[in-house]
């Protein structure tokens, strides 16, 4: 009974930590940029040259290198989160909903007003609707889906690096390039296999109702946690075996952390819409993972 209580409280602790990103994103940039400005000011004051005419002229007209450096130091977490929301939710998701719930019903209503014959309407709509859906998916959904995946991966990394730099400082990546490549490839392979395993579990014939769905959600929650925390652990220089062992040993916390994202992503019936929902929410969970302090315990 005591173990069940500890597991339950740890899962709840993970759920609460996962929600922190929703609030942190609004003040992270302000605090980070304020810190960068203070550090830059102290550095300039500590190494201030003699106040000659040339130095005053340089201060009044900073070089392009100084301006570039300042722009690089600025945190862009909120900007990237908004861009992810606009791309995945404002453009991608809304275009699909507009096509399915406005364009297709509007055309169906137009055909009904033209033919006013159920048999003719059924025949025409029977070939027209699949053709329009195929064209829309081929020339809009598929290219935009691939583009969003590429852009999202860059923006997700930018969000993770900016958030980590604010809390921890400079990332400590895996020193060896060969280890870095091998770690990335094996991690991707494990994630794909785990996702396939989760999908197979969902459709297994089990006599107990909802048992497969519950096991599937456990898999997806842990996978979402791995996705979110991997950016932080990678910047900390943790290799794959250490990341997987840490999740395995503290699974109740990571089960709770990934549960909200897994549930919200599974609500839509469409895989594409589910991917849009995931891409809109995932940046917040990256920030939450960077802010979180996992509850470590022995089970």
N, C-alpha and C positions, 0 to 999 in steps of 0.2 A: 504493500500500500504506500509506503514511504517512497519507493522508487517511482511508482506511478505519479505521485504528487510532484516529485522533482522533475520528471520528464515533462509533465504538463506545464509547470511554471517556466521551465526552460524554453519550451515551444512558444509560450506566450511572450517571453522576453525577446525571442527572435522576431516575432510578429511586430512587437512595438518598435524594435530597432529598425525594422525595414521601412517603417513609416516616417522615420526622421528625415529622410531625404526630401520629403515634400516641403518641410519647413526650412531646412538648412540651405536649400538652393537659393532662397531669397536674400540671405545675408552673407553667403560664403564669398561672393565676388567682392562685396564692399570691404569685408575684413581682410581678405587677401590683398587687394589692391592698396589698402591702407598700410598694411604691413610692408609691402614692397616699397611704397613711397617713403616710409620711415627709414627703412634699411638703406635706400638709395641716398636719402638726405644725410644720414649719419656717415655713410661712406664718403660723400662729397665733402662734408665738413671735416672729416678726419684727415683727408688728403688734399685740403684746399691749397692751391698755389698762391704765390704773392699776387696781390690785387694790382696788376699792371693794366695798361690800356689794352694789351692784347688779350689778357684773361677776361677783362670785362666785356670785350667785344665777343669773345667765344661764349660767355654765359648768356649774352643777349641774343646770340644767333647760334644755337646749338647745332652741332653737325648732324648729318643724316644718320650716322652710325648710332649716335645717342638716341635719336628719335626711334630708330628701329629697335634698339635695345629696350626702350621703355615700352613699346608696343608688345614686345615678346613677353615681358614680365607681367603684363596685365592679365588677370584671370578672366576667362571667358566662359565660365561654367554656365551661368544663366543664359547667355547668348546661345550656346550650343544646345542647351535643353530646349529653348524656344524653337531653334532651327529644326531639331528632331521632331518636335510636335507639329510644326508647320509642314514639313515634308511628309511625314508618315500619317498624320491625322488630318491636316488641312488640305493637302493635295491628293495623296494616295487614297486614303480611306474615304474622304468625301466624294471623290470622283467615282469610286465604285458604288457608293450608296446612291449618288445622283443618277448613275446609269441604271441601276437595278430598280430603284423605287420611283424615278421620275421619267426617265427617257423611255424605258420599256413599257410601263403602264400608259404613258402618253401616246406612244405609237399604237398600242393595242386599242385604246379608246378611239384614236383617229381611224383605224381600220374598221372598227365597228360602225362608226358613223358613215363610212364610205360604202361598205358592203351591206350592212344590216341583214346579214344572212349567216346563221350559225355555222352551217356546213362550209361555206366559202371562207368565213373568218377562221375557222379551225384549220382548214387546209393551208391558207396563206400564212397564218401565224405559226403553223407547225414547222415550216421551213425558214421563216423569217427570223424568229426569235433565236434559234440555235446559231444561225449564220451571223447575226449581229453580235451575239455573245462571244462567238469564236473570234470575230474581227477585233472586238474590244479587248479581249484577253490577249490576243496575239500582238497587237500593235500599240497597246497602252499599258496593260497590267504587267505583262512579262518584262518589257524593257524597263519600266519604272521600278518594278520589284528588284531587278538586278542592280539598277543604279542606286536605289535606296540602300541596298545591302552594302555596297561599296562605300557610299558616303557615310552611312551610319557607323561602319567600323572605324572610320577616321574620326568622326565626331565623338564616338564613345571613348576612344583612346584619349582624345584631347580633354574630355571631361574628367576622365580618371587621372590623367597626369596633372591637371591643374588642381584638382581636389587633393591629390596626394602631396603635391609640392607645398600646398598651404599647411597641411597638418604635420607632415613628416620631413619635408625638405626634399633634397635631390633624390630621385629614384636610384635604387641600388640593384641594377639589372644583373642577370647571370653573366659572369665575366667572360666565359668561353663562347665564341660564336657558334661552334659546332654543337655545344650543349644547348644553346639558345634555340637553334633550328630544330634539333631533335626534340626538345621539350615542347615546342609549339606544335610540331607535327603529331607527336604522340598524344598530346592533350586534345587536339582536334579529333583524332581517331577515337579516343576514349569517349568524348562527348557524343560523337555520332553513334557509336555502339550502345551507349547508355540510352540515347534517345530511341533507337530502334528497339531495344529491350523494353523500354517503357510503353511504346506503341503496341508491341506484341502482347504485353501483359494486359493491356486494356481490352483486348478482344478475345482473351482466353475463355473457353466455356467453363465457368465455375458455378456450381449449384447455389452458392450463397449470393443473394442479390447485392449489387453495388460493391462487392469485394474487389473486383478487378479495377473498378473506377477509383476506389480508395487507394489501392496499391499503385495505380498509375499516378495519382496526384502526389503520393509520397515521392515517387521517382522524379516527377517534374519539379517538385518543390526543392529537392536536393540539387537538381540540375540547374535551376534558376539561381540558387545560392552560389553554386560553383561559378556560373557565368559572372555574377556580380562581384564576388570576392576575388576572382582570379586576377583582375586588373590590379588590385591592391597588393596581393601576394606576389604577383610578378614584379611589381615595382620594389617590393621588399627583397627581391632576390631569392624567393623560395622556389625550389625546384618542384617538379610535378609530384614526385612521390611524397614530399612533405605536405603539399596542398591536399592531396587525396587522403592521406593519413589523418590530417587535422579534421577534415570533414567527417571521416568515418568515426573518429573517436568522440566527436561532439555533434553527432547527427541530430539530436533533438533541437538544438538551437538553430541549426541550418535548415531543418525541416520547417520551423516556424518562420524563419526569415524569408524563405522562398515561397511560402504558401500564398500570400496575397497576390504576388505576380503570377503564379501558376494558375490560381483560380480565375483571376480577371482575364488572363490570356485564353483560357479554355471556354469562356462564356460564349463567344461567337461560334456559329456552326461552320463558317468558312475558314479554311486554313489561311487564306490571304488576309482576311480581316483580323484573324487571330494574330498573325504576324505584325500587322499594323499596330494593334493594341499593345503588343509586347514592345515594339520599337518606341512607342510613345512613352511608356512607363519605365522602361529599362534604365534610362539615364538617371532617374531618381533613385533607383536601387543601387546603382554604382556609387552615388554619393552617400547613400545610407551605409553601404558596406565599408566605405572609406571612413565614416564616422563611428561605426559600430565597434564595440568591444565585446567579442563573443564570450558567452558564459561557458567557461570550461569546467567540466566535471568528469568524474570517473563513473562509468555505468557498469 
